């Protein structure tokens, strides 16, 4: 398998992976919520949110 075939396979894998994902956006007001943003920047925010949702709604 040459580099071009590998690149095509990788691109196809990436496309399939992205089609299975949904990205949710969260905004922070820098003036009022800067403290929250600092916390969010210092952890795996995506994983933390998922854990909180599971705790709260899948008890």
mmCIF file as Biopython writes it, N, C-alpha, C and O atoms, coordinates in Angstrom:
data_model
#
loop_
_atom_site.group_PDB
_atom_site.id
_atom_site.type_symbol
_atom_site.label_atom_id
_atom_site.label_alt_id
_atom_site.label_comp_id
_atom_site.label_asym_id
_atom_site.label_entity_id
_atom_site.label_seq_id
_atom_site.pdbx_PDB_ins_code
_atom_site.Cartn_x
_atom_site.Cartn_y
_atom_site.Cartn_z
_atom_site.occupancy
_atom_site.B_iso_or_equiv
_atom_site.auth_seq_id
_atom_site.auth_asym_id
_atom_site.pdbx_PDB_model_num
ATOM 1   N N  . UNK A ? 1  ? 0.849   -1.175 0.000  1.0 0.0 1  A 1 
ATOM 2   C CA . UNK A ? 1  ? 0.000   0.000  0.000  1.0 0.0 1  A 1 
ATOM 3   C C  . UNK A ? 1  ? 0.897   1.241  0.000  1.0 0.0 1  A 1 
ATOM 4   O O  . UNK A ? 1  ? 1.773   1.381  0.853  1.0 0.0 1  A 1 
ATOM 5   N N  . UNK A ? 2  ? 0.674   2.125  -0.949 1.0 0.0 2  A 1 
ATOM 6   C CA . UNK A ? 2  ? 1.510   3.312  -1.034 1.0 0.0 2  A 1 
ATOM 7   C C  . UNK A ? 2  ? 0.938   4.456  -0.181 1.0 0.0 2  A 1 
ATOM 8   O O  . UNK A ? 2  ? -0.132  4.327  0.413  1.0 0.0 2  A 1 
ATOM 9   N N  . UNK A ? 3  ? 1.660   5.558  -0.135 1.0 0.0 3  A 1 
ATOM 10  C CA . UNK A ? 3  ? 1.264   6.686  0.706  1.0 0.0 3  A 1 
ATOM 11  C C  . UNK A ? 3  ? -0.074  7.290  0.278  1.0 0.0 3  A 1 
ATOM 12  O O  . UNK A ? 3  ? -0.862  7.722  1.120  1.0 0.0 3  A 1 
ATOM 13  N N  . UNK A ? 4  ? -0.321  7.319  -1.012 1.0 0.0 4  A 1 
ATOM 14  C CA . UNK A ? 4  ? -1.578  7.890  -1.516 1.0 0.0 4  A 1 
ATOM 15  C C  . UNK A ? 4  ? -2.774  7.045  -1.066 1.0 0.0 4  A 1 
ATOM 16  O O  . UNK A ? 4  ? -3.801  7.586  -0.658 1.0 0.0 4  A 1 
ATOM 17  N N  . UNK A ? 5  ? -2.637  5.726  -1.143 1.0 0.0 5  A 1 
ATOM 18  C CA . UNK A ? 5  ? -3.713  4.838  -0.694 1.0 0.0 5  A 1 
ATOM 19  C C  . UNK A ? 5  ? -3.940  4.976  0.811  1.0 0.0 5  A 1 
ATOM 20  O O  . UNK A ? 5  ? -5.079  4.968  1.278  1.0 0.0 5  A 1 
ATOM 21  N N  . UNK A ? 6  ? -2.854  5.103  1.557  1.0 0.0 6  A 1 
ATOM 22  C CA . UNK A ? 6  ? -2.961  5.285  3.009  1.0 0.0 6  A 1 
ATOM 23  C C  . UNK A ? 6  ? -3.692  6.585  3.326  1.0 0.0 6  A 1 
ATOM 24  O O  . UNK A ? 6  ? -4.543  6.626  4.214  1.0 0.0 6  A 1 
ATOM 25  N N  . UNK A ? 7  ? -3.357  7.633  2.603  1.0 0.0 7  A 1 
ATOM 26  C CA . UNK A ? 7  ? -3.990  8.930  2.821  1.0 0.0 7  A 1 
ATOM 27  C C  . UNK A ? 7  ? -5.480  8.866  2.501  1.0 0.0 7  A 1 
ATOM 28  O O  . UNK A ? 7  ? -6.297  9.444  3.218  1.0 0.0 7  A 1 
ATOM 29  N N  . UNK A ? 8  ? -5.835  8.165  1.425  1.0 0.0 8  A 1 
ATOM 30  C CA . UNK A ? 8  ? -7.248  8.020  1.055  1.0 0.0 8  A 1 
ATOM 31  C C  . UNK A ? 8  ? -8.004  7.227  2.116  1.0 0.0 8  A 1 
ATOM 32  O O  . UNK A ? 8  ? -9.125  7.584  2.479  1.0 0.0 8  A 1 
ATOM 33  N N  . UNK A ? 9  ? -7.395  6.156  2.611  1.0 0.0 9  A 1 
ATOM 34  C CA . UNK A ? 9  ? -8.023  5.357  3.671  1.0 0.0 9  A 1 
ATOM 35  C C  . UNK A ? 9  ? -8.223  6.187  4.932  1.0 0.0 9  A 1 
ATOM 36  O O  . UNK A ? 9  ? -9.280  6.133  5.560  1.0 0.0 9  A 1 
ATOM 37  N N  . UNK A ? 10 ? -7.206  6.952  5.294  1.0 0.0 10 A 1 
ATOM 38  C CA . UNK A ? 10 ? -7.288  7.793  6.484  1.0 0.0 10 A 1 
ATOM 39  C C  . UNK A ? 10 ? -8.373  8.851  6.318  1.0 0.0 10 A 1 
ATOM 40  O O  . UNK A ? 10 ? -9.126  9.114  7.256  1.0 0.0 10 A 1 
ATOM 41  N N  . UNK A ? 11 ? -8.461  9.450  5.155  1.0 0.0 11 A 1 
ATOM 42  C CA . UNK A ? 11 ? -9.477  10.463 4.897  1.0 0.0 11 A 1 
ATOM 43  C C  . UNK A ? 11 ? -10.877 9.856  4.994  1.0 0.0 11 A 1 
ATOM 44  O O  . UNK A ? 11 ? -11.784 10.483 5.541  1.0 0.0 11 A 1 
ATOM 45  N N  . UNK A ? 12 ? -11.059 8.662  4.478  1.0 0.0 12 A 1 
ATOM 46  C CA . UNK A ? 12 ? -12.354 7.982  4.549  1.0 0.0 12 A 1 
ATOM 47  C C  . UNK A ? 12 ? -12.704 7.643  5.996  1.0 0.0 12 A 1 
ATOM 48  O O  . UNK A ? 12 ? -13.845 7.826  6.419  1.0 0.0 12 A 1 
ATOM 49  N N  . UNK A ? 13 ? -11.733 7.154  6.751  1.0 0.0 13 A 1 
ATOM 50  C CA . UNK A ? 13 ? -11.945 6.853  8.162  1.0 0.0 13 A 1 
ATOM 51  C C  . UNK A ? 13 ? -12.341 8.122  8.916  1.0 0.0 13 A 1 
ATOM 52  O O  . UNK A ? 13 ? -13.272 8.105  9.720  1.0 0.0 13 A 1 
ATOM 53  N N  . UNK A ? 14 ? -11.635 9.214  8.656  1.0 0.0 14 A 1 
ATOM 54  C CA . UNK A ? 14 ? -11.918 10.484 9.330  1.0 0.0 14 A 1 
ATOM 55  C C  . UNK A ? 14 ? -13.320 10.980 8.981  1.0 0.0 14 A 1 
ATOM 56  O O  . UNK A ? 14 ? -14.035 11.469 9.855  1.0 0.0 14 A 1 
ATOM 57  N N  . UNK A ? 15 ? -13.715 10.861 7.728  1.0 0.0 15 A 1 
ATOM 58  C CA . UNK A ? 15 ? -15.046 11.296 7.297  1.0 0.0 15 A 1 
ATOM 59  C C  . UNK A ? 15 ? -16.130 10.490 8.011  1.0 0.0 15 A 1 
ATOM 60  O O  . UNK A ? 15 ? -17.115 11.057 8.485  1.0 0.0 15 A 1 
ATOM 61  N N  . UNK A ? 16 ? -15.954 9.174  8.090  1.0 0.0 16 A 1 
ATOM 62  C CA . UNK A ? 16 ? -16.931 8.331  8.776  1.0 0.0 16 A 1 
ATOM 63  C C  . UNK A ? 16 ? -17.003 8.671  10.258 1.0 0.0 16 A 1 
ATOM 64  O O  . UNK A ? 16 ? -18.089 8.727  10.835 1.0 0.0 16 A 1 
ATOM 65  N N  . UNK A ? 17 ? -15.843 8.899  10.873 1.0 0.0 17 A 1 
ATOM 66  C CA . UNK A ? 17 ? -15.796 9.255  12.289 1.0 0.0 17 A 1 
ATOM 67  C C  . UNK A ? 17 ? -16.520 10.578 12.540 1.0 0.0 17 A 1 
ATOM 68  O O  . UNK A ? 17 ? -17.319 10.683 13.470 1.0 0.0 17 A 1 
ATOM 69  N N  . UNK A ? 18 ? -16.245 11.569 11.726 1.0 0.0 18 A 1 
ATOM 70  C CA . UNK A ? 18 ? -16.872 12.883 11.901 1.0 0.0 18 A 1 
ATOM 71  C C  . UNK A ? 18 ? -18.384 12.825 11.692 1.0 0.0 18 A 1 
ATOM 72  O O  . UNK A ? 18 ? -19.120 13.585 12.322 1.0 0.0 18 A 1 
ATOM 73  N N  . UNK A ? 19 ? -18.852 11.948 10.830 1.0 0.0 19 A 1 
ATOM 74  C CA . UNK A ? 19 ? -20.292 11.814 10.598 1.0 0.0 19 A 1 
ATOM 75  C C  . UNK A ? 19 ? -21.021 11.240 11.805 1.0 0.0 19 A 1 
ATOM 76  O O  . UNK A ? 19 ? -22.239 11.377 11.915 1.0 0.0 19 A 1 
ATOM 77  N N  . UNK A ? 20 ? -20.289 10.598 12.711 1.0 0.0 20 A 1 
ATOM 78  C CA . UNK A ? 20 ? -20.886 10.006 13.905 1.0 0.0 20 A 1 
ATOM 79  C C  . UNK A ? 20 ? -20.862 10.957 15.099 1.0 0.0 20 A 1 
ATOM 80  O O  . UNK A ? 20 ? -21.390 10.616 16.158 1.0 0.0 20 A 1 
ATOM 81  N N  . UNK A ? 21 ? -20.274 12.116 14.959 1.0 0.0 21 A 1 
ATOM 82  C CA . UNK A ? 21 ? -20.088 13.047 16.065 1.0 0.0 21 A 1 
ATOM 83  C C  . UNK A ? 21 ? -21.025 14.236 15.954 1.0 0.0 21 A 1 
ATOM 84  O O  . UNK A ? 21 ? -21.434 14.629 14.861 1.0 0.0 21 A 1 
ATOM 85  N N  . UNK A ? 22 ? -21.357 14.800 17.106 1.0 0.0 22 A 1 
ATOM 86  C CA . UNK A ? 22 ? -22.081 16.065 17.178 1.0 0.0 22 A 1 
ATOM 87  C C  . UNK A ? 22 ? -21.299 16.949 18.131 1.0 0.0 22 A 1 
ATOM 88  O O  . UNK A ? 22 ? -20.924 16.512 19.220 1.0 0.0 22 A 1 
ATOM 89  N N  . UNK A ? 23 ? -21.053 18.171 17.738 1.0 0.0 23 A 1 
ATOM 90  C CA . UNK A ? 23 ? -20.320 19.101 18.580 1.0 0.0 23 A 1 
ATOM 91  C C  . UNK A ? 23 ? -21.312 20.124 19.126 1.0 0.0 23 A 1 
ATOM 92  O O  . UNK A ? 23 ? -22.045 20.758 18.367 1.0 0.0 23 A 1 
ATOM 93  N N  . UNK A ? 24 ? -21.327 20.277 20.442 1.0 0.0 24 A 1 
ATOM 94  C CA . UNK A ? 24 ? -22.157 21.270 21.108 1.0 0.0 24 A 1 
ATOM 95  C C  . UNK A ? 24 ? -21.268 22.407 21.564 1.0 0.0 24 A 1 
ATOM 96  O O  . UNK A ? 24 ? -20.200 22.177 22.130 1.0 0.0 24 A 1 
ATOM 97  N N  . UNK A ? 25 ? -21.694 23.613 21.326 1.0 0.0 25 A 1 
ATOM 98  C CA . UNK A ? 25 ? -20.894 24.780 21.648 1.0 0.0 25 A 1 
ATOM 99  C C  . UNK A ? 25 ? -21.348 25.369 22.985 1.0 0.0 25 A 1 
ATOM 100 O O  . UNK A ? 25 ? -22.544 25.468 23.256 1.0 0.0 25 A 1 
ATOM 101 N N  . UNK A ? 26 ? -20.396 25.752 23.799 1.0 0.0 26 A 1 
ATOM 102 C CA . UNK A ? 26 ? -20.672 26.430 25.070 1.0 0.0 26 A 1 
ATOM 103 C C  . UNK A ? 26 ? -19.954 27.763 25.033 1.0 0.0 26 A 1 
ATOM 104 O O  . UNK A ? 26 ? -18.778 27.831 24.674 1.0 0.0 26 A 1 
ATOM 105 N N  . UNK A ? 27 ? -20.656 28.821 25.402 1.0 0.0 27 A 1 
ATOM 106 C CA . UNK A ? 27 ? -20.005 30.133 25.420 1.0 0.0 27 A 1 
ATOM 107 C C  . UNK A ? 27 ? -19.847 30.626 26.852 1.0 0.0 27 A 1 
ATOM 108 O O  . UNK A ? 27 ? -20.642 30.295 27.731 1.0 0.0 27 A 1 
ATOM 109 N N  . UNK A ? 28 ? -18.814 31.418 27.064 1.0 0.0 28 A 1 
ATOM 110 C CA . UNK A ? 28 ? -18.524 32.006 28.364 1.0 0.0 28 A 1 
ATOM 111 C C  . UNK A ? 28 ? -18.352 33.507 28.183 1.0 0.0 28 A 1 
ATOM 112 O O  . UNK A ? 28 ? -17.615 33.947 27.300 1.0 0.0 28 A 1 
ATOM 113 N N  . UNK A ? 29 ? -19.022 34.287 29.009 1.0 0.0 29 A 1 
ATOM 114 C CA . UNK A ? 29 ? -18.838 35.721 29.019 1.0 0.0 29 A 1 
ATOM 115 C C  . UNK A ? 29 ? -17.559 36.002 29.798 1.0 0.0 29 A 1 
ATOM 116 O O  . UNK A ? 29 ? -17.466 35.669 30.979 1.0 0.0 29 A 1 
ATOM 117 N N  . UNK A ? 30 ? -16.579 36.609 29.149 1.0 0.0 30 A 1 
ATOM 118 C CA . UNK A ? 30 ? -15.284 36.830 29.782 1.0 0.0 30 A 1 
ATOM 119 C C  . UNK A ? 30 ? -15.370 37.751 30.998 1.0 0.0 30 A 1 
ATOM 120 O O  . UNK A ? 30 ? -14.582 37.612 31.933 1.0 0.0 30 A 1 
ATOM 121 N N  . UNK A ? 31 ? -16.304 38.674 30.996 1.0 0.0 31 A 1 
ATOM 122 C CA . UNK A ? 31 ? -16.442 39.599 32.119 1.0 0.0 31 A 1 
ATOM 123 C C  . UNK A ? 31 ? -17.099 38.934 33.326 1.0 0.0 31 A 1 
ATOM 124 O O  . UNK A ? 31 ? -16.667 39.146 34.459 1.0 0.0 31 A 1 
ATOM 125 N N  . UNK A ? 32 ? -18.124 38.145 33.096 1.0 0.0 32 A 1 
ATOM 126 C CA . UNK A ? 32 ? -18.903 37.578 34.198 1.0 0.0 32 A 1 
ATOM 127 C C  . UNK A ? 32 ? -18.543 36.136 34.543 1.0 0.0 32 A 1 
ATOM 128 O O  . UNK A ? 32 ? -18.801 35.679 35.657 1.0 0.0 32 A 1 
ATOM 129 N N  . UNK A ? 33 ? -17.956 35.428 33.604 1.0 0.0 33 A 1 
ATOM 130 C CA . UNK A ? 33 ? -17.724 33.997 33.797 1.0 0.0 33 A 1 
ATOM 131 C C  . UNK A ? 33 ? -16.280 33.584 33.526 1.0 0.0 33 A 1 
ATOM 132 O O  . UNK A ? 33 ? -16.007 32.428 33.204 1.0 0.0 33 A 1 
ATOM 133 N N  . UNK A ? 34 ? -15.381 34.513 33.654 1.0 0.0 34 A 1 
ATOM 134 C CA . UNK A ? 34 ? -13.969 34.223 33.418 1.0 0.0 34 A 1 
ATOM 135 C C  . UNK A ? 34 ? -13.444 33.127 34.318 1.0 0.0 34 A 1 
ATOM 136 O O  . UNK A ? 34 ? -12.599 32.328 33.915 1.0 0.0 34 A 1 
ATOM 137 N N  . UNK A ? 35 ? -13.955 33.093 35.555 1.0 0.0 35 A 1 
ATOM 138 C CA . UNK A ? 35 ? -13.522 32.055 36.490 1.0 0.0 35 A 1 
ATOM 139 C C  . UNK A ? 35 ? -13.933 30.673 36.005 1.0 0.0 35 A 1 
ATOM 140 O O  . UNK A ? 35 ? -13.176 29.710 36.132 1.0 0.0 35 A 1 
ATOM 141 N N  . UNK A ? 36 ? -15.136 30.582 35.447 1.0 0.0 36 A 1 
ATOM 142 C CA . UNK A ? 36 ? -15.604 29.297 34.911 1.0 0.0 36 A 1 
ATOM 143 C C  . UNK A ? 36 ? -14.781 28.874 33.696 1.0 0.0 36 A 1 
ATOM 144 O O  . UNK A ? 36 ? -14.450 27.699 33.531 1.0 0.0 36 A 1 
ATOM 145 N N  . UNK A ? 37 ? -14.463 29.830 32.866 1.0 0.0 37 A 1 
ATOM 146 C CA . UNK A ? 37 ? -13.660 29.537 31.678 1.0 0.0 37 A 1 
ATOM 147 C C  . UNK A ? 37 ? -12.275 29.038 32.079 1.0 0.0 37 A 1 
ATOM 148 O O  . UNK A ? 37 ? -11.747 28.114 31.461 1.0 0.0 37 A 1 
ATOM 149 N N  . UNK A ? 38 ? -11.691 29.635 33.095 1.0 0.0 38 A 1 
ATOM 150 C CA . UNK A ? 38 ? -10.374 29.195 33.560 1.0 0.0 38 A 1 
ATOM 151 C C  . UNK A ? 38 ? -10.425 27.744 34.021 1.0 0.0 38 A 1 
ATOM 152 O O  . UNK A ? 38 ? -9.522  26.964 33.717 1.0 0.0 38 A 1 
ATOM 153 N N  . UNK A ? 39 ? -11.468 27.382 34.749 1.0 0.0 39 A 1 
ATOM 154 C CA . UNK A ? 39 ? -11.638 25.997 35.198 1.0 0.0 39 A 1 
ATOM 155 C C  . UNK A ? 39 ? -11.806 25.080 33.991 1.0 0.0 39 A 1 
ATOM 156 O O  . UNK A ? 39 ? -11.161 24.035 33.904 1.0 0.0 39 A 1 
ATOM 157 N N  . UNK A ? 40 ? -12.670 25.473 33.066 1.0 0.0 40 A 1 
ATOM 158 C CA . UNK A ? 40 ? -12.940 24.653 31.879 1.0 0.0 40 A 1 
ATOM 159 C C  . UNK A ? 40 ? -11.682 24.431 31.047 1.0 0.0 40 A 1 
ATOM 160 O O  . UNK A ? 40 ? -11.510 23.368 30.450 1.0 0.0 40 A 1 
ATOM 161 N N  . UNK A ? 41 ? -10.813 25.419 31.006 1.0 0.0 41 A 1 
ATOM 162 C CA . UNK A ? 41 ? -9.574  25.301 30.231 1.0 0.0 41 A 1 
ATOM 163 C C  . UNK A ? 41 ? -8.562  24.378 30.888 1.0 0.0 41 A 1 
ATOM 164 O O  . UNK A ? 41 ? -7.613  23.944 30.235 1.0 0.0 41 A 1 
ATOM 165 N N  . UNK A ? 42 ? -8.742  24.074 32.154 1.0 0.0 42 A 1 
ATOM 166 C CA . UNK A ? 42 ? -7.769  23.267 32.885 1.0 0.0 42 A 1 
ATOM 167 C C  . UNK A ? 42 ? -8.229  21.838 33.136 1.0 0.0 42 A 1 
ATOM 168 O O  . UNK A ? 42 ? -7.683  21.158 34.005 1.0 0.0 42 A 1 
ATOM 169 N N  . UNK A ? 43 ? -9.209  21.382 32.398 1.0 0.0 43 A 1 
ATOM 170 C CA . UNK A ? 43 ? -9.642  19.988 32.503 1.0 0.0 43 A 1 
ATOM 171 C C  . UNK A ? 43 ? -10.110 19.499 31.150 1.0 0.0 43 A 1 
ATOM 172 O O  . UNK A ? 43 ? -10.247 20.280 30.207 1.0 0.0 43 A 1 
ATOM 173 N N  . UNK A ? 44 ? -10.353 18.209 31.060 1.0 0.0 44 A 1 
ATOM 174 C CA . UNK A ? 44 ? -10.899 17.646 29.824 1.0 0.0 44 A 1 
ATOM 175 C C  . UNK A ? 44 ? -12.389 17.971 29.833 1.0 0.0 44 A 1 
ATOM 176 O O  . UNK A ? 44 ? -13.215 17.172 30.276 1.0 0.0 44 A 1 
ATOM 177 N N  . UNK A ? 45 ? -12.711 19.153 29.339 1.0 0.0 45 A 1 
ATOM 178 C CA . UNK A ? 45 ? -14.057 19.705 29.464 1.0 0.0 45 A 1 
ATOM 179 C C  . UNK A ? 45 ? -15.118 18.796 28.853 1.0 0.0 45 A 1 
ATOM 180 O O  . UNK A ? 45 ? -16.173 18.584 29.452 1.0 0.0 45 A 1 
ATOM 181 N N  . UNK A ? 46 ? -14.853 18.273 27.696 1.0 0.0 46 A 1 
ATOM 182 C CA . UNK A ? 46 ? -15.810 17.402 27.023 1.0 0.0 46 A 1 
ATOM 183 C C  . UNK A ? 46 ? -16.145 16.182 27.875 1.0 0.0 46 A 1 
ATOM 184 O O  . UNK A ? 46 ? -17.315 15.851 28.066 1.0 0.0 46 A 1 
ATOM 185 N N  . UNK A ? 47 ? -15.125 15.528 28.377 1.0 0.0 47 A 1 
ATOM 186 C CA . UNK A ? 47 ? -15.342 14.344 29.205 1.0 0.0 47 A 1 
ATOM 187 C C  . UNK A ? 47 ? -16.052 14.703 30.508 1.0 0.0 47 A 1 
ATOM 188 O O  . UNK A ? 47 ? -16.927 13.966 30.961 1.0 0.0 47 A 1 
ATOM 189 N N  . UNK A ? 48 ? -15.682 15.821 31.105 1.0 0.0 48 A 1 
ATOM 190 C CA . UNK A ? 48 ? -16.305 16.259 32.349 1.0 0.0 48 A 1 
ATOM 191 C C  . UNK A ? 48 ? -17.808 16.510 32.160 1.0 0.0 48 A 1 
ATOM 192 O O  . UNK A ? 48 ? -18.623 16.106 32.988 1.0 0.0 48 A 1 
ATOM 193 N N  . UNK A ? 49 ? -18.154 17.174 31.072 1.0 0.0 49 A 1 
ATOM 194 C CA . UNK A ? 49 ? -19.569 17.445 30.790 1.0 0.0 49 A 1 
ATOM 195 C C  . UNK A ? 49 ? -20.329 16.138 30.615 1.0 0.0 49 A 1 
ATOM 196 O O  . UNK A ? 49 ? -21.432 15.992 31.143 1.0 0.0 49 A 1 
ATOM 197 N N  . UNK A ? 50 ? -19.771 15.209 29.899 1.0 0.0 50 A 1 
ATOM 198 C CA . UNK A ? 50 ? -20.427 13.912 29.700 1.0 0.0 50 A 1 
ATOM 199 C C  . UNK A ? 50 ? -20.654 13.203 31.029 1.0 0.0 50 A 1 
ATOM 200 O O  . UNK A ? 50 ? -21.717 12.625 31.253 1.0 0.0 50 A 1 
ATOM 201 N N  . UNK A ? 51 ? -19.659 13.245 31.909 1.0 0.0 51 A 1 
ATOM 202 C CA . UNK A ? 51 ? -19.793 12.619 33.228 1.0 0.0 51 A 1 
ATOM 203 C C  . UNK A ? 51 ? -20.901 13.290 34.044 1.0 0.0 51 A 1 
ATOM 204 O O  . UNK A ? 51 ? -21.676 12.611 34.718 1.0 0.0 51 A 1 
ATOM 205 N N  . UNK A ? 52 ? -20.975 14.621 33.980 1.0 0.0 52 A 1 
ATOM 206 C CA . UNK A ? 52 ? -22.000 15.349 34.732 1.0 0.0 52 A 1 
ATOM 207 C C  . UNK A ? 52 ? -23.397 15.018 34.214 1.0 0.0 52 A 1 
ATOM 208 O O  . UNK A ? 52 ? -24.330 14.860 35.002 1.0 0.0 52 A 1 
ATOM 209 N N  . UNK A ? 53 ? -23.543 14.914 32.917 1.0 0.0 53 A 1 
ATOM 210 C CA . UNK A ? 53 ? -24.843 14.547 32.332 1.0 0.0 53 A 1 
ATOM 211 C C  . UNK A ? 53 ? -25.235 13.146 32.783 1.0 0.0 53 A 1 
ATOM 212 O O  . UNK A ? 53 ? -26.382 12.916 33.166 1.0 0.0 53 A 1 
ATOM 213 N N  . UNK A ? 54 ? -24.299 12.217 32.741 1.0 0.0 54 A 1 
ATOM 214 C CA . UNK A ? 54 ? -24.595 10.845 33.189 1.0 0.0 54 A 1 
ATOM 215 C C  . UNK A ? 54 ? -25.012 10.826 34.657 1.0 0.0 54 A 1 
ATOM 216 O O  . UNK A ? 54 ? -25.982 10.158 35.014 1.0 0.0 54 A 1 
ATOM 217 N N  . UNK A ? 55 ? -24.290 11.552 35.511 1.0 0.0 55 A 1 
ATOM 218 C CA . UNK A ? 55 ? -24.620 11.590 36.934 1.0 0.0 55 A 1 
ATOM 219 C C  . UNK A ? 55 ? -26.021 12.159 37.165 1.0 0.0 55 A 1 
ATOM 220 O O  . UNK A ? 55 ? -26.797 11.630 37.961 1.0 0.0 55 A 1 
ATOM 221 N N  . UNK A ? 56 ? -26.319 13.225 36.468 1.0 0.0 56 A 1 
ATOM 222 C CA . UNK A ? 56 ? -27.574 13.937 36.706 1.0 0.0 56 A 1 
ATOM 223 C C  . UNK A ? 56 ? -28.794 13.241 36.094 1.0 0.0 56 A 1 
ATOM 224 O O  . UNK A ? 56 ? -29.854 13.198 36.718 1.0 0.0 56 A 1 
ATOM 225 N N  . UNK A ? 57 ? -28.659 12.707 34.906 1.0 0.0 57 A 1 
ATOM 226 C CA . UNK A ? 57 ? -29.831 12.223 34.185 1.0 0.0 57 A 1 
ATOM 227 C C  . UNK A ? 57 ? -29.908 10.712 34.044 1.0 0.0 57 A 1 
ATOM 228 O O  . UNK A ? 57 ? -30.956 10.183 33.675 1.0 0.0 57 A 1 
ATOM 229 N N  . UNK A ? 58 ? -28.830 10.011 34.328 1.0 0.0 58 A 1 
ATOM 230 C CA . UNK A ? 58 ? -28.834 8.553  34.165 1.0 0.0 58 A 1 
ATOM 231 C C  . UNK A ? 58 ? -28.610 7.853  35.490 1.0 0.0 58 A 1 
ATOM 232 O O  . UNK A ? 58 ? -27.942 6.822  35.556 1.0 0.0 58 A 1 
ATOM 233 N N  . UNK A ? 59 ? -29.164 8.410  36.525 1.0 0.0 59 A 1 
ATOM 234 C CA . UNK A ? 59 ? -29.010 7.850  37.878 1.0 0.0 59 A 1 
ATOM 235 C C  . UNK A ? 59 ? -29.687 6.503  37.982 1.0 0.0 59 A 1 
ATOM 236 O O  . UNK A ? 59 ? -29.664 5.880  39.043 1.0 0.0 59 A 1 
#
